[in-house]
């Protein structure tokens, strides 16, 4: 069993219709997909997909790129989605991106904190994006962790080993994407080897970041097998062991998943 812990299934970048992508996943032993929202305009389509396909779950939130001039009422809408949809199992993608700075830092921080508040209200994990913002991400998460059961995942991890350790120390999971297969990612492969096995997830972030040997192509969830193969090589274990480790970890983190939906 393989679980893609982070993908964007409604993107216009895909070259195949969603039903074909799902069929390819089924043929590739991919049992569950966590479909991630990045802006309000995506919510309805994402929810519709989770209703249509038993193996598709969703996380609802606003990407840090989309937080400038964000209407605070959006967080009440996210609350309503969570209440009405049992397949909404996480809050996000949220976090901080000070590399591109498509939104002001202040707006990103306010949005991140609001997402955390919603997650805590509903006892859900958060899906965190962090780029060029390790200190600020750490400070915010540590400030909440002092007095709560906050948990979640740092998705598409590309940070430092220190940051990975800090996140695992407060119970967060580390998710690795196809970036670990890139030739110039030796430092990131070293972090894979240092990651606690009970805190490791895998993802595609498709349609972005296609792994070697598919670089330059539109990424699809089925390409996650290459990331799993890379981790198996790094850890010197069978690919089936990586599949089991990462799937078990996903189900431990995202406890709202109905196991009956997993084939």
Residue, then its C-alpha position, 0 to 999 in steps of 0.5 A: x500500500x502506498x499513500x501520496x500525502x500531498x498532491x493537487x489533483x484539480x490543477x490544470x497542468x495535468x495532461x490526463x483527465x482525473x479519472x485516468x490519473x486515478x486509474x493509474x494510481x490504482x494500477x500502481x498500488x496507490x491506495x490513498x491520495x491527500x488532495x490539497x487546497x491552496x485557495x478558496x476557489x478550489x474548495x468546491x471542486x476538491x470536495x467533489x473529488x473526495x465525494x466521487x473517489x473513495x481513495x481521495x481525501x482532502x485538506x482545506x486551507x489557503x496557501x501562503x502565496x494567497x494570503x495578502x488581503x485575505x478576508x478573515x471570513x474564509x476561516x469560518x468557511x473552512x470551519x463549515x467545510x470541516x463540519x460538513x465533510x468527513x473526508x476533510x482530514x487536515x487544515x492547509x496548505x498553510x505556512x510561510x514562504x519568504x522566498x517568493x514573498x507573493x504575500x506580505x510577511x505579516x499577512x502570511x503569519x496572521x493566516x498561518x496562526x488562524x489556520x492553526x487555531x482552526x486545526x486545534x478547534x477541530x483536533x486536526x493536523x496541519x499541512x505546513x509549507x515553509x520556505x526561507x522561513x525556518x525560524x519564524x515557522x519554528x517560533x510559531x509552532x513551538x509557541x502553540x505546542x506549549x499549550x496544545x496537542x498541535x501536530x501536522x506535517x512539514x510538506x515537501x521538506x527542503x530545509x535544514x537538518x536542525x529544522x527537521x529535528x526541531x519539528x520532529x521534537x514537537x511531534x511533526x512529521x517530515x514529508x519527502x518529495x521527488x526532490x530527493x531524487x534530484x542529482x544536486x540534492x545530496x544534503x536532503x538525502x542525508x536528512x532522509x537518513x537522519x529522519x525518525x522512521x516513525x515521522x517520515x511521509x512521502x508525497x509527490x506535490x504533483x503536478x509539480x516536482x516530477x522525480x528522476x527519471x521523469x524530470x521535465x514531465x508533468x508529475x502525477x501521483x503514480x510517480x511516487x514510486x521513484x521517491x520510495x525507491x530513493x528512500x529504500x536505497x538511502x535506508x538500505x531497506x526494501x521498498x515494501x518496508x518504506x511503503x509500510x513505514x510511510x503508510x502507517x505514519x500517515x494513518x497515525x497522523x491523519x486519524x480521520x481516515x476511514x480505513x474501510x476506504x483503503x483498498 
